[in-house]
Amino acid sequence: MASENAQTAAQGGLETLGARDAALLESYSAVHMNVFGTPLRVMDHAKGARIWDVDGNEYLDFLAGIAVNSLGYGHPAWIKALTEQASKVAHTSNYFATVPQITLAGKLIEKAGAPEGSLVYFGNSGAEGNEAAIKFAKLHGNTMENNTGKPARVLALTHGFHGRTLGALSVTWKPTIREQFGPLVPGAEFVESGNIDALRAAFAACDERGPVAAIIMELIQGEAGVLPVGPEFVRAARQLCDEYGSMLIIDEVQTGIGRTGEWFAFQREDLSGGVTPDAITFAKGVAGGFPMGGLITFGKRNSSLFTPGSHGSTFAGNPLGCACGVATLDTIESEGLIANAEERGAQLRDALEHCGNPLFASVRGRGLLDAIVLKHPCAHAAANWALEHGLIVNPVAPGALRMAPPLIITAQDVDQAVEVLAAIPDDLPDD
Ligand SMILES: *Cc1c(COP(=O)(O)O)cnc(C)c1O
């Protein structure tokens, strides 16, 4: 299966790029700020779980944007919703509302099983959902008894990721992407993920350091390499929040909308320990490829903290995004894609565990948010090798390959992906 060309590319080069691709990528670099590095390919069109570059090469997409294209590419229901809405009204300010907006908010509350009085705020990205969540935490912090004179704190976890805007970055752990932008929003504090004693100590330090307004966490840390934080830890966080009057905010930006085999990851006992959060954020998969994100506050009291004028965004609740969101949620339901995520995920992990590739140490994840843990840190070369062999996976960490395919993938798609992954050579160069 491995051609000479692929071997060369796997060594880190782009030697097998097609001619059009190579020329366009040079043009790209001449006009784009270099925050993403050089893209791997220039993509032209896509259908279902497959995408083609400008040189006509076909790829099976086991990343789906990054967990964004829930329905794959070009789903008829999604295209119909988008084009029909575009021909009706594409944008209004928030001085006005639209029907898809109202419908989507209602559906999200219903899918989350959120209690009576729960409310939705729409933004345009995951970071914006988390900005709203941090403001929510601050509004709550203002209502807390506070003898320290210090602002209420927001706790976050080591290895957590919540976005690149300054508020979201304040609670994002990775020092190399955070520290150069300091000083950031004060009052953010990191607790070691999984360490219940450290968590208890952080809450208990309220007399010296200010009360804890909230803790924000993912249930599977996607950007860290698909790491579950563990149900016992989440349960402990819920108990401490109850004890200290703090908010439990779960970032479902990557894990939400069916990705982990439930509508939201907190609905999985094996991820959340069965707790109910005070708020969740969502984005990536919600509108099947249209930029959209937001916050759901649970219950009446939590939902009364924001008042007219306390938050907003020009594009918030955009009708195109909301129409795409409604089509995405309805299609996930009508096509049984949550069950498919669970079944295809189990098939994928099982096949990878038994595929005999000596490079693989283990496989982890839930539903269709999964990672292969590598025996040595060659994720970039491994992902490049897969790309050269027609499969998109993501070197999320030097020792981990992330997979987040569209929820529509079939058993045959999984077989095809596993065939490529099983053949990744184990002597590739480290990152
Ligand atoms: C991707 C991601 C974000 C940021 O979303 P953007 O749309 O890139 O701003 C926040 N939290 C988690 C868990 C994510 O995976």
The ligand as a Gaussian input file, in Angstrom:
#p B3LYP/6-31G(d) Opt

LIG

0 1
 C      -13.030000      24.379000      19.595000
 C      -13.316000      24.585000      21.011000
 C      -13.567000      25.869000      21.535000
 C      -13.407000      27.109000      20.714000
 O      -14.329000      27.179000      19.675000
 P      -14.071000      28.225000      18.472000
 O      -15.291000      28.072000      17.623000
 O      -12.797000      27.799000      17.807000
 O      -13.955000      29.560000      19.067000
 C      -13.921000      25.971000      22.856000
 N      -14.026000      24.888000      23.643000
 C      -13.804000      23.648000      23.189000
 C      -13.966000      22.484000      24.092000
 C      -13.430000      23.458000      21.857000
 O      -13.175000      22.229000      21.417000

